Amino acid sequence: MLARKAAVKLWDEGWAVICPHTNSAFMGSRLGDDKFLEGDLEIVSRVDAVYMLKGWQDSPGAREELGLAIGLGKEIRYEG
């Protein structure tokens, strides 16, 4: 829910947003977290910027996405 709200806010600001939480919203755990993270990392490799929600530090997947984004020199924005 928080990720979707943030995505709507960013769309309102003029960003074109890909929200990983909504990409897999109706798939349940059918493919598993590792498969979803693999897809998320591919998305991160193709975007211009990454937006980190408050509490991102608590998510191993978010930490991995951020590490890749930093390594690729992506613009990073933090929810504030």
TAHULIN-V565258 format. One record per pair of residues at least 4 apart in sequence whose ideal C-beta (glycine too) atoms are under 8 Angstrom apart, sorted by sequence separation. I is the first residue (numbers start at 1). J is the second residue. D is the distance in Angstrom with one decimal. If there is no record, write none. Layout:
i;j;d
I;J;D
I;J;D
//
This chain:
i;j;d
1;5;6.5
2;6;6.3
3;7;6.3
4;8;6.5
5;9;6.5
6;10;6.4
7;11;6.4
8;12;6.4
9;13;6.6
11;15;6.4
19;23;7.0
20;24;6.9
21;25;6.6
27;31;6.3
29;33;7.5
31;35;4.0
32;36;7.2
33;37;6.0
34;38;6.4
35;39;6.8
36;40;6.3
37;41;6.3
38;42;6.8
39;43;6.5
40;44;6.4
41;45;6.6
42;46;6.9
43;47;6.3
52;56;4.3
55;59;7.4
58;62;7.9
59;63;6.5
60;64;6.4
61;65;6.3
62;66;6.2
63;67;6.4
64;68;6.6
65;69;6.3
66;70;6.2
67;71;6.2
68;72;6.2
70;74;7.2
10;15;4.3
11;16;7.6
18;23;7.2
31;36;6.3
57;62;7.7
69;74;4.0
11;17;5.4
44;50;6.2
56;62;4.2
57;63;6.9
70;76;6.7
10;17;4.8
24;31;7.7
56;63;7.2
69;76;5.9
53;62;7.7
7;17;4.6
52;62;6.7
56;66;6.7
66;76;7.0
7;19;4.0
24;36;5.1
6;19;7.7
23;36;7.7
52;66;6.1
4;19;6.4
7;22;7.0
24;39;8.0
50;65;6.7
3;19;5.5
20;36;7.2
23;39;7.1
50;66;6.8
3;20;7.6
4;21;6.5
23;40;7.9
3;21;3.9
4;22;6.1
3;22;7.4
20;39;7.7
50;69;4.3
20;40;4.6
23;43;7.9
40;61;6.7
44;65;5.2
56;78;7.9
20;43;6.8
41;64;6.9
45;68;6.8
37;61;5.0
41;65;6.5
44;68;5.1
50;74;5.5
52;76;6.6
18;43;5.6
36;61;7.9
40;65;5.8
44;69;5.3
49;74;6.0
50;75;7.4
52;77;7.1
54;79;4.8
48;74;6.9
49;75;3.8
50;76;5.5
51;77;4.8
52;78;4.9
53;79;4.9
37;64;6.6
41;68;5.6
45;72;6.4
47;74;6.7
48;75;6.3
49;76;7.1
50;77;7.3
51;78;7.7
52;79;6.6
33;61;7.1
37;65;7.9
44;72;7.5
49;77;6.1
51;79;6.9
18;47;6.7
44;74;7.1
15;49;7.7
17;51;7.9
10;51;6.2
6;51;6.6
6;53;5.7
3;53;6.3
2;53;6.1
6;79;6.4
//
